[in-house]
Each structure stands twice: as structure tokens, then as C-alpha cells.
């Protein structure tokens, strides 16, 4: 399955992880603790890991198209939580 990862530098990574997972838990299956989270969408999954320097995002999906869509969903929501006009994540 196609997968990708990105890192978002932030000293607030544990808080961002918790907010993202709590937000998504109203619509999809989500599990998390202080340092790790897992979001299960119909189009794939996103694992999150927080440390003192940032948030690591790892997405997996059945197809490249679904992976692209999943990356965009994560980017848009993260952008809303960090309150910037345009958040750019480098996916590898």
C-alpha cells in the first residue's frame, strides 16, 4: 500500500496530536495518548507521533489517489489548528 510521511515542527506537538485526534474522533475511529495517535479513515490511516520538536505524520492508503486525499485532509485540519493562512507539508 502507498504510504508517506511528513514532519511538522512544533513545540506544541503533543497538544496538536490530542486536538487532531479528539476532533476526528467525532466522525471516525481515533485512538491516542500523549505521544501517539492513530486515525482510521475510510480512505486510509494516519499515525501520529509527537515529541519535543514536532509532530510526525505517517499516512497509508490503498491507492495513490486516496493517499493524496488523506494527506490533504490532514493538512487542512492541521492548518486550522495552527491558524496559518497556508500550511505546506512536505510528504515523502
PDB file of N, CA, C and O in Angstrom:
ATOM      1  N   UNK A   1       0.841  -1.186   0.000  1.00  0.00           N
ATOM      2  CA  UNK A   1       0.000   0.000   0.000  1.00  0.00           C
ATOM      3  C   UNK A   1       0.885   1.248   0.000  1.00  0.00           C
ATOM      4  O   UNK A   1       1.912   1.287   0.678  1.00  0.00           O
ATOM      5  N   UNK A   2       0.488   2.249  -0.750  1.00  0.00           N
ATOM      6  CA  UNK A   2       1.243   3.505  -0.760  1.00  0.00           C
ATOM      7  C   UNK A   2       1.242   4.147   0.630  1.00  0.00           C
ATOM      8  O   UNK A   2       0.250   4.093   1.356  1.00  0.00           O
ATOM      9  N   UNK A   3       2.370   4.751   0.978  1.00  0.00           N
ATOM     10  CA  UNK A   3       2.444   5.471   2.248  1.00  0.00           C
ATOM     11  C   UNK A   3       3.348   6.681   2.088  1.00  0.00           C
ATOM     12  O   UNK A   3       4.125   6.773   1.138  1.00  0.00           O
ATOM     13  N   UNK A   4       3.238   7.595   3.018  1.00  0.00           N
ATOM     14  CA  UNK A   4       4.069   8.796   3.011  1.00  0.00           C
ATOM     15  C   UNK A   4       4.196   9.304   4.436  1.00  0.00           C
ATOM     16  O   UNK A   4       3.414   8.947   5.317  1.00  0.00           O
ATOM     17  N   UNK A   5       5.194  10.139   4.635  1.00  0.00           N
ATOM     18  CA  UNK A   5       5.363  10.734   5.957  1.00  0.00           C
ATOM     19  C   UNK A   5       5.771  12.199   5.819  1.00  0.00           C
ATOM     20  O   UNK A   5       6.331  12.626   4.809  1.00  0.00           O
ATOM     21  N   UNK A   6       5.470  12.937   6.864  1.00  0.00           N
ATOM     22  CA  UNK A   6       5.815  14.351   6.917  1.00  0.00           C
ATOM     23  C   UNK A   6       6.063  14.716   8.373  1.00  0.00           C
ATOM     24  O   UNK A   6       5.598  14.032   9.286  1.00  0.00           O
ATOM     25  N   UNK A   7       6.788  15.782   8.575  1.00  0.00           N
ATOM     26  CA  UNK A   7       7.066  16.262   9.933  1.00  0.00           C
ATOM     27  C   UNK A   7       6.676  17.732  10.020  1.00  0.00           C
ATOM     28  O   UNK A   7       7.041  18.542   9.168  1.00  0.00           O
ATOM     29  N   UNK A   8       5.932  18.052  11.064  1.00  0.00           N
ATOM     30  CA  UNK A   8       5.537  19.430  11.325  1.00  0.00           C
ATOM     31  C   UNK A   8       6.246  19.895  12.596  1.00  0.00           C
ATOM     32  O   UNK A   8       5.914  19.437  13.689  1.00  0.00           O
ATOM     33  N   UNK A   9       7.223  20.801  12.463  1.00  0.00           N
ATOM     34  CA  UNK A   9       7.953  21.276  13.641  1.00  0.00           C
ATOM     35  C   UNK A   9       7.044  22.096  14.559  1.00  0.00           C
ATOM     36  O   UNK A   9       6.376  23.030  14.115  1.00  0.00           O
ATOM     37  N   UNK A  10       7.028  21.736  15.836  1.00  0.00           N
ATOM     38  CA  UNK A  10       6.216  22.478  16.798  1.00  0.00           C
ATOM     39  C   UNK A  10       6.598  22.065  18.213  1.00  0.00           C
ATOM     40  O   UNK A  10       6.803  20.885  18.497  1.00  0.00           O
ATOM     41  N   UNK A  11       6.688  23.038  19.080  1.00  0.00           N
ATOM     42  CA  UNK A  11       6.898  22.734  20.498  1.00  0.00           C
ATOM     43  C   UNK A  11       5.591  22.329  21.166  1.00  0.00           C
ATOM     44  O   UNK A  11       5.584  21.895  22.318  1.00  0.00           O
ATOM     45  N   UNK A  12       4.487  22.472  20.439  1.00  0.00           N
ATOM     46  CA  UNK A  12       3.164  22.118  20.950  1.00  0.00           C
ATOM     47  C   UNK A  12       2.661  20.804  20.354  1.00  0.00           C
ATOM     48  O   UNK A  12       1.454  20.566  20.325  1.00  0.00           O
ATOM     49  N   UNK A  13       3.559  19.957  19.884  1.00  0.00           N
ATOM     50  CA  UNK A  13       3.164  18.734  19.176  1.00  0.00           C
ATOM     51  C   UNK A  13       2.232  17.831  19.982  1.00  0.00           C
ATOM     52  O   UNK A  13       1.235  17.372  19.423  1.00  0.00           O
ATOM     53  N   UNK A  14       2.492  17.548  21.256  1.00  0.00           N
ATOM     54  CA  UNK A  14       1.550  16.696  21.997  1.00  0.00           C
ATOM     55  C   UNK A  14       0.139  17.295  22.057  1.00  0.00           C
ATOM     56  O   UNK A  14      -0.852  16.571  21.970  1.00  0.00           O
ATOM     57  N   UNK A  15       0.061  18.591  22.202  1.00  0.00           N
ATOM     58  CA  UNK A  15      -1.248  19.265  22.236  1.00  0.00           C
ATOM     59  C   UNK A  15      -1.936  19.178  20.874  1.00  0.00           C
ATOM     60  O   UNK A  15      -3.137  18.919  20.801  1.00  0.00           O
ATOM     61  N   UNK A  16      -1.177  19.393  19.797  1.00  0.00           N
ATOM     62  CA  UNK A  16      -1.748  19.280  18.452  1.00  0.00           C
ATOM     63  C   UNK A  16      -2.246  17.868  18.186  1.00  0.00           C
ATOM     64  O   UNK A  16      -3.328  17.684  17.629  1.00  0.00           O
ATOM     65  N   UNK A  17      -1.464  16.873  18.579  1.00  0.00           N
ATOM     66  CA  UNK A  17      -1.860  15.477  18.390  1.00  0.00           C
ATOM     67  C   UNK A  17      -3.193  15.218  19.080  1.00  0.00           C
ATOM     68  O   UNK A  17      -4.109  14.650  18.486  1.00  0.00           O
ATOM     69  N   UNK A  18      -3.292  15.632  20.316  1.00  0.00           N
ATOM     70  CA  UNK A  18      -4.518  15.423  21.083  1.00  0.00           C
ATOM     71  C   UNK A  18      -5.708  16.144  20.461  1.00  0.00           C
ATOM     72  O   UNK A  18      -6.796  15.575  20.370  1.00  0.00           O
ATOM     73  N   UNK A  19      -5.515  17.375  20.036  1.00  0.00           N
ATOM     74  CA  UNK A  19      -6.608  18.146  19.430  1.00  0.00           C
ATOM     75  C   UNK A  19      -7.072  17.524  18.117  1.00  0.00           C
ATOM     76  O   UNK A  19      -8.273  17.408  17.872  1.00  0.00           O
ATOM     77  N   UNK A  20      -6.116  17.121  17.268  1.00  0.00           N
ATOM     78  CA  UNK A  20      -6.478  16.491  15.995  1.00  0.00           C
ATOM     79  C   UNK A  20      -7.258  15.204  16.227  1.00  0.00           C
ATOM     80  O   UNK A  20      -8.308  14.989  15.621  1.00  0.00           O
ATOM     81  N   UNK A  21      -6.745  14.356  17.100  1.00  0.00           N
ATOM     82  CA  UNK A  21      -7.399  13.071  17.346  1.00  0.00           C
ATOM     83  C   UNK A  21      -8.779  13.257  17.971  1.00  0.00           C
ATOM     84  O   UNK A  21      -9.732  12.583  17.580  1.00  0.00           O
ATOM     85  N   UNK A  22      -8.892  14.155  18.927  1.00  0.00           N
ATOM     86  CA  UNK A  22     -10.184  14.414  19.559  1.00  0.00           C
ATOM     87  C   UNK A  22     -11.180  14.941  18.526  1.00  0.00           C
ATOM     88  O   UNK A  22     -12.337  14.521  18.503  1.00  0.00           O
ATOM     89  N   UNK A  23     -10.733  15.850  17.682  1.00  0.00           N
ATOM     90  CA  UNK A  23     -11.591  16.407  16.635  1.00  0.00           C
ATOM     91  C   UNK A  23     -12.103  15.308  15.702  1.00  0.00           C
ATOM     92  O   UNK A  23     -13.304  15.205  15.452  1.00  0.00           O
ATOM     93  N   UNK A  24     -11.190  14.497  15.196  1.00  0.00           N
ATOM     94  CA  UNK A  24     -11.584  13.454  14.254  1.00  0.00           C
ATOM     95  C   UNK A  24     -12.398  12.345  14.910  1.00  0.00           C
ATOM     96  O   UNK A  24     -13.161  11.664  14.224  1.00  0.00           O
ATOM     97  N   UNK A  25     -12.257  12.145  16.213  1.00  0.00           N
ATOM     98  CA  UNK A  25     -12.952  11.041  16.888  1.00  0.00           C
ATOM     99  C   UNK A  25     -14.469  11.183  16.837  1.00  0.00           C
ATOM    100  O   UNK A  25     -15.186  10.219  17.101  1.00  0.00           O
ATOM    101  N   UNK A  26     -14.964  12.366  16.502  1.00  0.00           N
ATOM    102  CA  UNK A  26     -16.405  12.563  16.381  1.00  0.00           C
ATOM    103  C   UNK A  26     -16.960  11.961  15.092  1.00  0.00           C
ATOM    104  O   UNK A  26     -18.167  11.756  14.970  1.00  0.00           O
ATOM    105  N   UNK A  27     -16.067  11.673  14.118  1.00  0.00           N
ATOM    106  CA  UNK A  27     -16.529  11.172  12.819  1.00  0.00           C
ATOM    107  C   UNK A  27     -15.908   9.840  12.417  1.00  0.00           C
ATOM    108  O   UNK A  27     -16.511   9.082  11.657  1.00  0.00           O
ATOM    109  N   UNK A  28     -14.714   9.549  12.916  1.00  0.00           N
ATOM    110  CA  UNK A  28     -14.012   8.323  12.533  1.00  0.00           C
ATOM    111  C   UNK A  28     -13.423   7.667  13.779  1.00  0.00           C
ATOM    112  O   UNK A  28     -13.454   8.234  14.871  1.00  0.00           O
ATOM    113  N   UNK A  29     -12.886   6.463  13.595  1.00  0.00           N
ATOM    114  CA  UNK A  29     -12.204   5.783  14.693  1.00  0.00           C
ATOM    115  C   UNK A  29     -10.860   6.466  14.939  1.00  0.00           C
ATOM    116  O   UNK A  29     -10.057   6.633  14.021  1.00  0.00           O
ATOM    117  N   UNK A  30     -10.631   6.855  16.181  1.00  0.00           N
ATOM    118  CA  UNK A  30      -9.380   7.523  16.552  1.00  0.00           C
ATOM    119  C   UNK A  30      -8.960   7.044  17.932  1.00  0.00           C
ATOM    120  O   UNK A  30      -9.786   6.920  18.836  1.00  0.00           O
ATOM    121  N   UNK A  31      -7.677   6.779  18.084  1.00  0.00           N
ATOM    122  CA  UNK A  31      -7.137   6.417  19.393  1.00  0.00           C
ATOM    123  C   UNK A  31      -5.855   7.210  19.600  1.00  0.00           C
ATOM    124  O   UNK A  31      -5.130   7.483  18.644  1.00  0.00           O
ATOM    125  N   UNK A  32      -5.570   7.583  20.861  1.00  0.00           N
ATOM    126  CA  UNK A  32      -4.383   8.388  21.109  1.00  0.00           C
ATOM    127  C   UNK A  32      -4.042   8.405  22.594  1.00  0.00           C
ATOM    128  O   UNK A  32      -4.866   8.103  23.458  1.00  0.00           O
ATOM    129  N   UNK A  33      -2.795   8.771  22.847  1.00  0.00           N
ATOM    130  CA  UNK A  33      -2.317   9.084  24.186  1.00  0.00           C
ATOM    131  C   UNK A  33      -1.463  10.344  24.057  1.00  0.00           C
ATOM    132  O   UNK A  33      -1.578  11.051  23.056  1.00  0.00           O
ATOM    133  N   UNK A  34      -0.622  10.642  25.024  1.00  0.00           N
ATOM    134  CA  UNK A  34       0.156  11.890  24.981  1.00  0.00           C
ATOM    135  C   UNK A  34       1.105  11.985  23.798  1.00  0.00           C
ATOM    136  O   UNK A  34       1.361  13.081  23.299  1.00  0.00           O
ATOM    137  N   UNK A  35       1.628  10.861  23.343  1.00  0.00           N
ATOM    138  CA  UNK A  35       2.692  10.874  22.338  1.00  0.00           C
ATOM    139  C   UNK A  35       2.356  10.195  21.016  1.00  0.00           C
ATOM    140  O   UNK A  35       3.066  10.397  20.031  1.00  0.00           O
ATOM    141  N   UNK A  36       1.292   9.397  20.967  1.00  0.00           N
ATOM    142  CA  UNK A  36       0.960   8.667  19.739  1.00  0.00           C
ATOM    143  C   UNK A  36      -0.536   8.700  19.476  1.00  0.00           C
ATOM    144  O   UNK A  36      -1.351   8.738  20.398  1.00  0.00           O
ATOM    145  N   UNK A  37      -0.873   8.685  18.195  1.00  0.00           N
ATOM    146  CA  UNK A  37      -2.269   8.626  17.821  1.00  0.00           C
ATOM    147  C   UNK A  37      -2.446   7.866  16.522  1.00  0.00           C
ATOM    148  O   UNK A  37      -1.506   7.735  15.738  1.00  0.00           O
ATOM    149  N   UNK A  38      -3.649   7.366  16.296  1.00  0.00           N
ATOM    150  CA  UNK A  38      -3.975   6.671  15.054  1.00  0.00           C
ATOM    151  C   UNK A  38      -5.368   7.092  14.615  1.00  0.00           C
ATOM    152  O   UNK A  38      -6.332   6.983  15.373  1.00  0.00           O
ATOM    153  N   UNK A  39      -5.460   7.575  13.379  1.00  0.00           N
ATOM    154  CA  UNK A  39      -6.723   7.990  12.774  1.00  0.00           C
ATOM    155  C   UNK A  39      -7.052   7.013  11.656  1.00  0.00           C
ATOM    156  O   UNK A  39      -6.247   6.822  10.745  1.00  0.00           O
ATOM    157  N   UNK A  40      -8.236   6.387  11.715  1.00  0.00           N
ATOM    158  CA  UNK A  40      -8.647   5.407  10.701  1.00  0.00           C
ATOM    159  C   UNK A  40      -9.796   5.984   9.870  1.00  0.00           C
ATOM    160  O   UNK A  40     -10.945   6.036  10.309  1.00  0.00           O
ATOM    161  N   UNK A  41      -9.452   6.407   8.678  1.00  0.00           N
ATOM    162  CA  UNK A  41     -10.424   6.950   7.730  1.00  0.00           C
ATOM    163  C   UNK A  41     -10.889   5.837   6.794  1.00  0.00           C
ATOM    164  O   UNK A  41     -10.274   4.772   6.746  1.00  0.00           O
ATOM    165  N   UNK A  42     -11.958   6.072   6.058  1.00  0.00           N
ATOM    166  CA  UNK A  42     -12.394   5.095   5.056  1.00  0.00           C
ATOM    167  C   UNK A  42     -11.390   4.995   3.909  1.00  0.00           C
ATOM    168  O   UNK A  42     -11.356   3.986   3.205  1.00  0.00           O
ATOM    169  N   UNK A  43     -10.578   6.025   3.717  1.00  0.00           N
ATOM    170  CA  UNK A  43      -9.605   6.056   2.615  1.00  0.00           C
ATOM    171  C   UNK A  43      -8.192   5.688   3.054  1.00  0.00           C
ATOM    172  O   UNK A  43      -7.284   5.644   2.223  1.00  0.00           O
ATOM    173  N   UNK A  44      -7.988   5.423   4.340  1.00  0.00           N
ATOM    174  CA  UNK A  44      -6.658   5.060   4.816  1.00  0.00           C
ATOM    175  C   UNK A  44      -6.466   5.423   6.274  1.00  0.00           C
ATOM    176  O   UNK A  44      -7.419   5.766   6.974  1.00  0.00           O
ATOM    177  N   UNK A  45      -5.227   5.344   6.724  1.00  0.00           N
ATOM    178  CA  UNK A  45      -4.892   5.618   8.116  1.00  0.00           C
ATOM    179  C   UNK A  45      -3.782   6.657   8.210  1.00  0.00           C
ATOM    180  O   UNK A  45      -2.962   6.805   7.304  1.00  0.00           O
ATOM    181  N   UNK A  46      -3.781   7.365   9.324  1.00  0.00           N
ATOM    182  CA  UNK A  46      -2.688   8.287   9.612  1.00  0.00           C
ATOM    183  C   UNK A  46      -2.231   8.053  11.044  1.00  0.00           C
ATOM    184  O   UNK A  46      -3.008   8.195  11.989  1.00  0.00           O
ATOM    185  N   UNK A  47      -0.963   7.695  11.192  1.00  0.00           N
ATOM    186  CA  UNK A  47      -0.354   7.535  12.512  1.00  0.00           C
ATOM    187  C   UNK A  47       0.369   8.829  12.862  1.00  0.00           C
ATOM    188  O   UNK A  47       1.036   9.420  12.013  1.00  0.00           O
ATOM    189  N   UNK A  48       0.240   9.263  14.095  1.00  0.00           N
ATOM    190  CA  UNK A  48       0.864  10.497  14.561  1.00  0.00           C
ATOM    191  C   UNK A  48       1.773  10.186  15.744  1.00  0.00           C
ATOM    192  O   UNK A  48       1.429   9.390  16.618  1.00  0.00           O
ATOM    193  N   UNK A  49       2.923  10.819  15.755  1.00  0.00           N
ATOM    194  CA  UNK A  49       3.847  10.701  16.881  1.00  0.00           C
ATOM    195  C   UNK A  49       4.337  12.098  17.241  1.00  0.00           C
ATOM    196  O   UNK A  49       4.791  12.851  16.380  1.00  0.00           O
ATOM    197  N   UNK A  50       4.241  12.432  18.518  1.00  0.00           N
ATOM    198  CA  UNK A  50       4.659  13.753  18.988  1.00  0.00           C
ATOM    199  C   UNK A  50       5.901  13.631  19.854  1.00  0.00           C
ATOM    200  O   UNK A  50       6.024  12.715  20.667  1.00  0.00           O
ATOM    201  N   UNK A  51       6.820  14.570  19.666  1.00  0.00           N
ATOM    202  CA  UNK A  51       7.973  14.685  20.552  1.00  0.00           C
ATOM    203  C   UNK A  51       8.197  16.163  20.846  1.00  0.00           C
ATOM    204  O   UNK A  51       7.379  17.002  20.467  1.00  0.00           O
ATOM    205  N   UNK A  52       9.274  16.481  21.502  1.00  0.00           N
ATOM    206  CA  UNK A  52       9.514  17.867  21.909  1.00  0.00           C
ATOM    207  C   UNK A  52       9.795  18.815  20.748  1.00  0.00           C
ATOM    208  O   UNK A  52       9.712  20.032  20.912  1.00  0.00           O
ATOM    209  N   UNK A  53      10.126  18.274  19.582  1.00  0.00           N
ATOM    210  CA  UNK A  53      10.435  19.119  18.431  1.00  0.00           C
ATOM    211  C   UNK A  53       9.341  19.163  17.362  1.00  0.00           C
ATOM    212  O   UNK A  53       9.374  20.033  16.492  1.00  0.00           O
ATOM    213  N   UNK A  54       8.374  18.243  17.409  1.00  0.00           N
ATOM    214  CA  UNK A  54       7.366  18.292  16.374  1.00  0.00           C
ATOM    215  C   UNK A  54       6.458  17.087  16.312  1.00  0.00           C
ATOM    216  O   UNK A  54       6.482  16.203  17.169  1.00  0.00           O
ATOM    217  N   UNK A  55       5.658  17.087  15.265  1.00  0.00           N
ATOM    218  CA  UNK A  55       4.659  16.058  15.031  1.00  0.00           C
ATOM    219  C   UNK A  55       5.020  15.295  13.764  1.00  0.00           C
ATOM    220  O   UNK A  55       5.132  15.880  12.687  1.00  0.00           O
ATOM    221  N   UNK A  56       5.200  13.991  13.900  1.00  0.00           N
ATOM    222  CA  UNK A  56       5.489  13.111  12.767  1.00  0.00           C
ATOM    223  C   UNK A  56       4.171  12.513  12.292  1.00  0.00           C
ATOM    224  O   UNK A  56       3.405  11.977  13.093  1.00  0.00           O
ATOM    225  N   UNK A  57       3.907  12.602  10.998  1.00  0.00           N
ATOM    226  CA  UNK A  57       2.679  12.088  10.395  1.00  0.00           C
ATOM    227  C   UNK A  57       3.052  10.998   9.398  1.00  0.00           C
ATOM    228  O   UNK A  57       3.911  11.206   8.542  1.00  0.00           O
ATOM    229  N   UNK A  58       2.413   9.843   9.505  1.00  0.00           N
ATOM    230  CA  UNK A  58       2.646   8.752   8.559  1.00  0.00           C
ATOM    231  C   UNK A  58       1.293   8.274   8.050  1.00  0.00           C
ATOM    232  O   UNK A  58       0.476   7.764   8.817  1.00  0.00           O
ATOM    233  N   UNK A  59       1.063   8.441   6.757  1.00  0.00           N
ATOM    234  CA  UNK A  59      -0.218   8.081   6.148  1.00  0.00           C
ATOM    235  C   UNK A  59      -0.062   6.857   5.254  1.00  0.00           C
ATOM    236  O   UNK A  59       0.950   6.696   4.571  1.00  0.00           O
ATOM    237  N   UNK A  60      -1.074   6.000   5.267  1.00  0.00           N
ATOM    238  CA  UNK A  60      -1.116   4.802   4.438  1.00  0.00           C
ATOM    239  C   UNK A  60      -2.510   4.700   3.840  1.00  0.00           C
ATOM    240  O   UNK A  60      -3.505   4.933   4.526  1.00  0.00           O
ATOM    241  N   UNK A  61      -2.582   4.349   2.551  1.00  0.00           N
ATOM    242  CA  UNK A  61      -3.872   4.235   1.877  1.00  0.00           C
ATOM    243  C   UNK A  61      -3.794   3.149   0.803  1.00  0.00           C
ATOM    244  O   UNK A  61      -2.700   2.787   0.370  1.00  0.00           O
ATOM    245  N   UNK A  62      -4.944   2.628   0.370  1.00  0.00           N
ATOM    246  CA  UNK A  62      -4.954   1.578  -0.649  1.00  0.00           C
ATOM    247  C   UNK A  62      -4.458   2.026  -2.022  1.00  0.00           C
ATOM    248  O   UNK A  62      -3.958   1.208  -2.794  1.00  0.00           O
ATOM    249  N   UNK A  63      -4.590   3.315  -2.335  1.00  0.00           N
ATOM    250  CA  UNK A  63      -4.174   3.803  -3.653  1.00  0.00           C
ATOM    251  C   UNK A  63      -3.483   5.160  -3.510  1.00  0.00           C
ATOM    252  O   UNK A  63      -3.604   5.827  -2.483  1.00  0.00           O
ATOM    253  N   UNK A  64      -2.768   5.548  -4.542  1.00  0.00           N
ATOM    254  CA  UNK A  64      -2.094   6.851  -4.542  1.00  0.00           C
ATOM    255  C   UNK A  64      -3.125   7.980  -4.476  1.00  0.00           C
ATOM    256  O   UNK A  64      -2.907   8.978  -3.789  1.00  0.00           O
ATOM    257  N   UNK A  65      -4.239   7.828  -5.184  1.00  0.00           N
ATOM    258  CA  UNK A  65      -5.277   8.864  -5.162  1.00  0.00           C
ATOM    259  C   UNK A  65      -5.845   9.042  -3.757  1.00  0.00           C
ATOM    260  O   UNK A  65      -6.054  10.169  -3.309  1.00  0.00           O
ATOM    261  N   UNK A  66      -6.095   7.934  -3.062  1.00  0.00           N
ATOM    262  CA  UNK A  66      -6.615   8.028  -1.696  1.00  0.00           C
ATOM    263  C   UNK A  66      -5.557   8.583  -0.742  1.00  0.00           C
ATOM    264  O   UNK A  66      -5.884   9.311   0.196  1.00  0.00           O
ATOM    265  N   UNK A  67      -4.306   8.243  -0.980  1.00  0.00           N
ATOM    266  CA  UNK A  67      -3.218   8.792  -0.168  1.00  0.00           C
ATOM    267  C   UNK A  67      -3.142  10.308  -0.337  1.00  0.00           C
ATOM    268  O   UNK A  67      -2.993  11.037   0.643  1.00  0.00           O
ATOM    269  N   UNK A  68      -3.243  10.777  -1.568  1.00  0.00           N
ATOM    270  CA  UNK A  68      -3.240  12.223  -1.827  1.00  0.00           C
ATOM    271  C   UNK A  68      -4.395  12.910  -1.103  1.00  0.00           C
ATOM    272  O   UNK A  68      -4.222  13.976  -0.513  1.00  0.00           O
ATOM    273  N   UNK A  69      -5.572  12.291  -1.152  1.00  0.00           N
ATOM    274  CA  UNK A  69      -6.746  12.853  -0.486  1.00  0.00           C
ATOM    275  C   UNK A  69      -6.554  12.876   1.033  1.00  0.00           C
ATOM    276  O   UNK A  69      -6.893  13.860   1.691  1.00  0.00           O
ATOM    277  N   UNK A  70      -6.018  11.807   1.576  1.00  0.00           N
ATOM    278  CA  UNK A  70      -5.773  11.722   3.014  1.00  0.00           C
ATOM    279  C   UNK A  70      -4.767  12.782   3.468  1.00  0.00           C
ATOM    280  O   UNK A  70      -4.963  13.428   4.497  1.00  0.00           O
ATOM    281  N   UNK A  71      -3.712  12.954   2.714  1.00  0.00           N
ATOM    282  CA  UNK A  71      -2.718  13.981   3.032  1.00  0.00           C
ATOM    283  C   UNK A  71      -3.361  15.367   3.068  1.00  0.00           C
ATOM    284  O   UNK A  71      -3.056  16.174   3.947  1.00  0.00           O
ATOM    285  N   UNK A  72      -4.232  15.635   2.133  1.00  0.00           N
ATOM    286  CA  UNK A  72      -4.890  16.941   2.072  1.00  0.00           C
ATOM    287  C   UNK A  72      -5.847  17.134   3.252  1.00  0.00           C
ATOM    288  O   UNK A  72      -5.926  18.230   3.808  1.00  0.00           O
ATOM    289  N   UNK A  73      -6.568  16.091   3.635  1.00  0.00           N
ATOM    290  CA  UNK A  73      -7.458  16.175   4.801  1.00  0.00           C
ATOM    291  C   UNK A  73      -6.652  16.519   6.053  1.00  0.00           C
ATOM    292  O   UNK A  73      -7.038  17.395   6.827  1.00  0.00           O
ATOM    293  N   UNK A  74      -5.537  15.829   6.243  1.00  0.00           N
ATOM    294  CA  UNK A  74      -4.682  16.082   7.405  1.00  0.00           C
ATOM    295  C   UNK A  74      -4.112  17.501   7.347  1.00  0.00           C
ATOM    296  O   UNK A  74      -4.118  18.208   8.355  1.00  0.00           O
ATOM    297  N   UNK A  75      -3.625  17.920   6.190  1.00  0.00           N
ATOM    298  CA  UNK A  75      -3.040  19.255   6.040  1.00  0.00           C
ATOM    299  C   UNK A  75      -4.056  20.348   6.371  1.00  0.00           C
ATOM    300  O   UNK A  75      -3.752  21.277   7.120  1.00  0.00           O
ATOM    301  N   UNK A  76      -5.260  20.235   5.813  1.00  0.00           N
ATOM    302  CA  UNK A  76      -6.299  21.253   6.038  1.00  0.00           C
ATOM    303  C   UNK A  76      -6.655  21.379   7.522  1.00  0.00           C
ATOM    304  O   UNK A  76      -6.770  22.483   8.052  1.00  0.00           O
ATOM    305  N   UNK A  77      -6.825  20.239   8.175  1.00  0.00           N
ATOM    306  CA  UNK A  77      -7.205  20.281   9.583  1.00  0.00           C
ATOM    307  C   UNK A  77      -6.061  20.795  10.453  1.00  0.00           C
ATOM    308  O   UNK A  77      -6.288  21.585  11.369  1.00  0.00           O
ATOM    309  N   UNK A  78      -4.855  20.361  10.180  1.00  0.00           N
ATOM    310  CA  UNK A  78      -3.708  20.856  10.939  1.00  0.00           C
ATOM    311  C   UNK A  78      -3.552  22.364  10.738  1.00  0.00           C
ATOM    312  O   UNK A  78      -3.249  23.095  11.681  1.00  0.00           O
ATOM    313  N   UNK A  79      -3.759  22.817   9.515  1.00  0.00           N
ATOM    314  CA  UNK A  79      -3.699  24.252   9.212  1.00  0.00           C
ATOM    315  C   UNK A  79      -4.693  25.022  10.073  1.00  0.00           C
ATOM    316  O   UNK A  79      -4.370  26.092  10.591  1.00  0.00           O
ATOM    317  N   UNK A  80      -5.877  24.494  10.225  1.00  0.00           N
ATOM    318  CA  UNK A  80      -6.882  25.159  11.056  1.00  0.00           C
ATOM    319  C   UNK A  80      -6.484  25.244  12.518  1.00  0.00           C
ATOM    320  O   UNK A  80      -6.758  26.242  13.185  1.00  0.00           O
ATOM    321  N   UNK A  81      -5.838  24.201  13.015  1.00  0.00           N
ATOM    322  CA  UNK A  81      -5.440  24.191  14.423  1.00  0.00           C
ATOM    323  C   UNK A  81      -4.249  25.096  14.706  1.00  0.00           C
ATOM    324  O   UNK A  81      -4.144  25.646  15.803  1.00  0.00           O
ATOM    325  N   UNK A  82      -3.357  25.260  13.747  1.00  0.00           N
ATOM    326  CA  UNK A  82      -2.199  26.134  13.981  1.00  0.00           C
ATOM    327  C   UNK A  82      -2.467  27.559  13.507  1.00  0.00           C
ATOM    328  O   UNK A  82      -1.643  28.450  13.709  1.00  0.00           O
ATOM    329  N   UNK A  83      -3.615  27.772  12.879  1.00  0.00           N
ATOM    330  CA  UNK A  83      -4.083  29.095  12.480  1.00  0.00           C
ATOM    331  C   UNK A  83      -3.087  29.849  11.610  1.00  0.00           C
ATOM    332  O   UNK A  83      -2.630  30.939  11.954  1.00  0.00           O
ATOM    333  N   UNK A  84      -2.767  29.242  10.482  1.00  0.00           N
ATOM    334  CA  UNK A  84      -1.955  29.913   9.469  1.00  0.00           C
ATOM    335  C   UNK A  84      -2.764  29.955   8.183  1.00  0.00           C
ATOM    336  O   UNK A  84      -3.678  29.153   7.988  1.00  0.00           O
ATOM    337  N   UNK A  85      -2.424  30.896   7.305  1.00  0.00           N
ATOM    338  CA  UNK A  85      -3.163  31.033   6.053  1.00  0.00           C
ATOM    339  C   UNK A  85      -2.951  29.847   5.122  1.00  0.00           C
ATOM    340  O   UNK A  85      -3.904  29.351   4.523  1.00  0.00           O
ATOM    341  N   UNK A  86      -1.722  29.396   4.998  1.00  0.00           N
ATOM    342  CA  UNK A  86      -1.420  28.292   4.081  1.00  0.00           C
ATOM    343  C   UNK A  86      -0.307  27.437   4.668  1.00  0.00           C
ATOM    344  O   UNK A  86       0.852  27.850   4.706  1.00  0.00           O
ATOM    345  N   UNK A  87      -0.667  26.248   5.124  1.00  0.00           N
ATOM    346  CA  UNK A  87       0.304  25.315   5.685  1.00  0.00           C
ATOM    347  C   UNK A  87       0.806  24.401   4.577  1.00  0.00           C
ATOM    348  O   UNK A  87       0.013  23.782   3.868  1.00  0.00           O
ATOM    349  N   UNK A  88       2.113  24.318   4.432  1.00  0.00           N
ATOM    350  CA  UNK A  88       2.719  23.428   3.439  1.00  0.00           C
ATOM    351  C   UNK A  88       3.422  22.306   4.190  1.00  0.00           C
ATOM    352  O   UNK A  88       4.322  22.552   4.992  1.00  0.00           O
ATOM    353  N   UNK A  89       3.005  21.074   3.924  1.00  0.00           N
ATOM    354  CA  UNK A  89       3.673  19.902   4.474  1.00  0.00           C
ATOM    355  C   UNK A  89       4.428  19.215   3.352  1.00  0.00           C
ATOM    356  O   UNK A  89       3.884  19.020   2.265  1.00  0.00           O
ATOM    357  N   UNK A  90       5.659  18.853   3.600  1.00  0.00           N
ATOM    358  CA  UNK A  90       6.453  18.103   2.624  1.00  0.00           C
ATOM    359  C   UNK A  90       6.254  16.614   2.902  1.00  0.00           C
ATOM    360  O   UNK A  90       6.693  16.104   3.932  1.00  0.00           O
ATOM    361  N   UNK A  91       5.592  15.925   1.981  1.00  0.00           N
ATOM    362  CA  UNK A  91       5.347  14.486   2.129  1.00  0.00           C
ATOM    363  C   UNK A  91       6.414  13.719   1.366  1.00  0.00           C
ATOM    364  O   UNK A  91       6.767  14.076   0.242  1.00  0.00           O
ATOM    365  N   UNK A  92       6.915  12.679   1.978  1.00  0.00           N
ATOM    366  CA  UNK A  92       7.957  11.846   1.365  1.00  0.00           C
ATOM    367  C   UNK A  92       7.507  10.401   1.341  1.00  0.00           C
ATOM    368  O   UNK A  92       8.239   9.533   0.865  1.00  0.00           O
TER     369      UNK A  92
END
